[in-house]
Amino acid sequence: PRPGIFPIKERDDLEVDFEFDIKPYPIYLFGVKDSAKARLATISCLEFQRARLKFKGFVVHEDFDGLSKKDRNRITSATDKQFISLDDFRQNAEQVLEREAA
């Protein structure tokens, strides 16, 4: 993984926490610890989609249930895959990434 990626060069406010260079499309991974980060990840993914970037948006939550229902709904609509906790990511990410690369 490559940390601190800015997929739209002129938008330094839209940072991806980690990029996995997987074919056919890179995976942009966001770590979400609270509502503010959930909203930023949602906005970032929507802006990347609007710019017609080819990517998959993944999220690793610190506390998915701690987000408001509106924030959960927004981020679920904007991203491709979510891990509800860091433990979930540790247990399942390898298999998910392998399937993405297949």
C-alpha positions in Angstrom: 0.0 0.0 0.0 1.0 3.6 -0.7 0.0 6.1 1.9 -1.2 9.7 1.4 -2.4 9.7 -2.2 -4.1 12.7 -3.9 -5.9 11.2 -7.0 -7.0 14.6 -8.2 -3.8 16.6 -8.3 -5.5 20.0 -8.0 -7.6 18.8 -5.0 -5.3 18.6 -2.0 -8.3 18.4 0.3 -9.2 14.9 -1.1 -6.6 12.6 0.4 -6.7 8.8 0.3 -5.2 7.2 3.3 -3.8 4.2 1.3 -3.8 3.1 -2.3 -3.5 -0.5 -3.3 -2.3 -0.8 -6.9 -4.5 -3.7 -7.9 -5.6 -4.3 -11.5 -7.8 -3.4 -13.2 -8.5 -0.6 -10.8 -6.7 0.7 -7.7 -8.3 0.5 -4.3 -8.5 3.7 -2.3 -8.7 2.8 1.4 -10.0 5.2 4.0 -9.7 4.8 7.8 -12.8 6.1 9.4 -12.8 6.9 13.1 -15.7 9.3 13.4 -18.4 11.2 11.6 -16.1 13.9 10.3 -13.8 11.3 8.6 -16.9 9.4 7.3 -18.1 12.5 5.6 -14.7 13.3 4.2 -14.4 9.8 2.8 -17.9 10.0 1.3 -17.2 13.4 -0.3 -13.8 12.1 -1.6 -15.3 9.1 -3.2 -18.2 11.1 -4.8 -15.7 13.6 -6.2 -13.5 10.9 -7.6 -16.6 9.3 -9.2 -17.6 12.7 -10.6 -14.1 13.1 -12.1 -14.6 9.7 -13.7 -11.6 8.1 -12.0 -11.4 4.3 -12.2 -11.1 3.0 -8.6 -12.7 1.0 -5.9 -13.4 2.8 -2.5 -12.8 0.7 0.6 -13.4 1.8 4.2 -12.1 0.5 7.5 -14.3 1.7 10.4 -13.2 2.1 14.0 -16.8 2.1 15.2 -19.4 1.7 12.4 -22.2 1.5 14.9 -21.0 4.8 16.5 -21.9 6.7 13.3 -25.3 8.3 12.8 -27.7 6.5 10.6 -27.4 9.3 8.0 -23.6 9.0 7.9 -23.8 5.2 7.6 -26.2 5.5 4.7 -24.1 8.1 2.9 -20.9 6.2 3.2 -22.5 3.0 2.2 -23.9 4.5 -0.9 -20.6 6.2 -1.9 -18.1 3.3 -1.3 -17.6 -0.2 -2.7 -16.6 -2.2 0.4 -16.6 -1.5 4.1 -15.0 -3.3 7.0 -16.9 -2.6 10.2 -13.8 -2.7 12.4 -10.0 -3.0 12.3 -10.4 -6.7 13.4 -12.8 -7.3 10.5 -10.2 -5.8 8.1 -7.3 -7.9 9.6 -9.4 -11.1 9.3 -10.8 -10.6 5.8 -8.8 -8.0 3.8 -6.4 -10.5 2.3 -9.1 -12.6 0.8 -11.1 -9.6 -0.4 -8.0 -8.1 -2.0 -7.2 -11.4 -3.7 -10.7 -11.5 -5.2 -10.3 -8.0 -6.4 -7.1 -8.8 -8.2 -8.5 -12.0 -9.8 
